[in-house]
Amino acid sequence: MKILVIAAHPDDEVLGMGGTIKKYSKKGAKITLCVISEGVTAQYLDKKMIEVRKDSCRKSSKILGIDKIIFFDFPDMKLDTISQLEINQKLEKVILKINPDIVFTPEPDQNNDHRIVFESTLIATRPKNNKIKNILTYEIPSFSTTHFNPTMYENIENEFEIKIKAFKCYKTEIERFPHPRSIKSVENLAEHRGIKSGLSKAEAFRIIRKTNLI
């Protein structure tokens, strides 16, 4: 099985679905992570932080079992200044090369980058020259999160500690509770999604496309 995880910023992938990524990797899936923006320049003046964030992403991905990372390096929080056609075409090339079975992309919320990446994913994954069976959005905990209506839950009880270990690789991004990107808040969300689905800890997803094979 081939899986493509698309992230607007480095760390979206571990916060949104780190446990699920680890679960798939343990089952032998080949996982590619495509990071659309550098996730730095809207927060830091020092551009050296771009490489710091990339290094954090590489370390986190190794823990989660991600096989390959593709960085687009578009400017952080400025995807609306980039031609959406350019983003679409770059994503399409990645999809044609990888030929994934499953694609995960950010749930569109009040964060402009998340919304644009979601929209580009829908265009790039149109059912033409690909074999994509399932497309799902994942939940990214942040202050910009709006009402999220999940349609699928993944049990991550056995993978949660690994998710936290991977998130800790992003040292510059960990905040103090009650910030949504604090360790405690990440655990609270996993427990909340678990309660909603009758599990101890879970990650939530929204199904965009699902093809049942006979």
N, C-alpha and C positions, 0 to 999 in steps of 0.2 A: 504494500500500500504506500502511495506517495501523498504527502500532505504539504500544503503550502499555507503558512501562517503569515498574514500581512499585518504589519504594525505601522501606525502613523509615526510613532516615536520609539526609540529603544527604551524598553522597560514595559511598554504596553503589553507585550507578549507574556511576560512572566506574571504581571499583575492580573491580567485578564484570564489567562488560561494555562499558567505554568504547570499546574497539577495534571491537566488533561494532556499537555504536551509530553510530560514524563510518562504518563500512562501509555500513550501511543508508542513512544520510543521503546518502552519495555516490551511491547508486543512486536517489535521489529519494523515498525513503519519508518520510512525514509522521510525526514522532516526538513523542509527548507523554510527559513525565516527571511522575509523581505521587509526591510525597514525603509520607509518612504522619506522621512525627514531626519536631519541630524539631531534634532531634539535638544539643542543647546543654545543657539544664538539668541533666542528670546529671553533666556535666563542669565546668561553669562557673557561678559564682554571679551573674556579671554578665549580665543578660538582654539586654544590647546585643549579646552574641555571637550571638543568634538572627539578627539582621539581617546580621551579618558572615558567618555560615554561608550565609544565603540569597544574599548577594551573590556568595560563592564559587561557589555552585551555578549562578547565572545566568551567570557568566563561563565556567565549565567547560562548561556546556551549549551556549553559543555556539560554542565551539571544536569540540564534538562534532557540532554540527548539529541539536540538539534544537530543535523549533519552539515548544513551549509547556511551561511548568512550572506544576503545580498543587501548592500547599502546603496540607496539612491542619492543620499546626501542633499536632498532639497532643503531649503531654509525652514527652520523651525517656526511654526505658527504663521507661516507666510505662504502656505500652499495655494491660497486664493490669489496670489500674485503670479503663479505659474500657470501656463496654459494647461487646462485639464486634458487636452488632447495629448500633450507630451507625457503626462502621468499615465494616461490610458495606454499609450503605445509602449511605454517601458514595461508596464505590468503585463501587457499582452505578450511581449517577447519572453518574459520570465515564464509565463504560463505555457507558452508553446515549447519552451526548452525543457521544463520540468514535467509537463503533462500530468498534473496532480489529479488524484481521485477526489480529494476533499480540500476545500479552501475555507479558511477562517479569516474574518476581517473585523475591524472594530465596529461596534454598534454606534450609529450616528447619534451624537448628543450635542450639547451646546459648544463643544470644542470644534472649531472650524476644520481643523486638520482631520479629525476623526470622520466628520461628515464627508469631506472631499475624498478621503481614501475609500470610504464605503461606496460612494457613488462611482468612483473609478473602478472599483472591484466589480460592481454589477455590470459595467460596460465590458471590461476585459474578460469576464467569464461567460459572456453570452454563448449559448450552446451552438457552437459552429465547429471550429477545428480543435476541440478538446474533448476529454472524456470525463469531465468533472461531474460527479454524481451528487455531491452534497456541498452546499454553501451555507455557512453559519456565521452569525455575528457573536462576538464575545463582549462581555461587560468589563469596562475599565473604570475602576474606582477613582473618582476625582470630584472636585466641587462642581464640575460642569456636567456631571451625570444627571440626566433627566429620568423620567419614568421609563423603566426598562421592563418589558413584558416577556420573560423567557418562555420558550416552548420546549426546552430540553435541559436536563441537568446531568452532570457527570459526577459520579462519586469519586472524590479525591482524598478520602480518609487516609489511605496508605501513602499518598503522594504529597500531602500537605507540608510536611516538614522539609521535603526536598524543594518544594516551591519557595518556602521561606529562605532556605539556604541560597537558592538561586537569586532571589530578590535582594538579599544582602550584598550581592556583588555590586549592586548599584548604590554604593555608599553615599553618593551625593544626592540621591533622590529619596532617601528614607527620612520621613518626617516624624515629629512627635505626635502621640495621640492627643486629641481626637482627629488629627488630620487623616483623610481617607487613605493616604499612602504611608501610614504608620503600620508597624508590624501587627499591633493589636487590632487595628481597623481591618486589615486584610483577613485576619483570623475571624473577626466578628462577621464579616461579609460571608466568608466560607460557611460559618455556622448558620447564618441566616438563610442562605440558599439551601443548606442541608435541611433545616427545619421545614422549608417550603416543599421539599421533595422526599421527606421521610428518611434522610440520611444524616450521618454525623457531620460531614463537611462536603460541600459540593461547589462546583463552578456552573454558572448559568449561561445558556446560549439561546439565540433565536434562530430558528430554521428559516432560511431564505429559499433554498431549493433542496429537495430530497427526492432521490430516485430509488425506488425499491427494485432490486434485481430479482427476477424469477429464477 
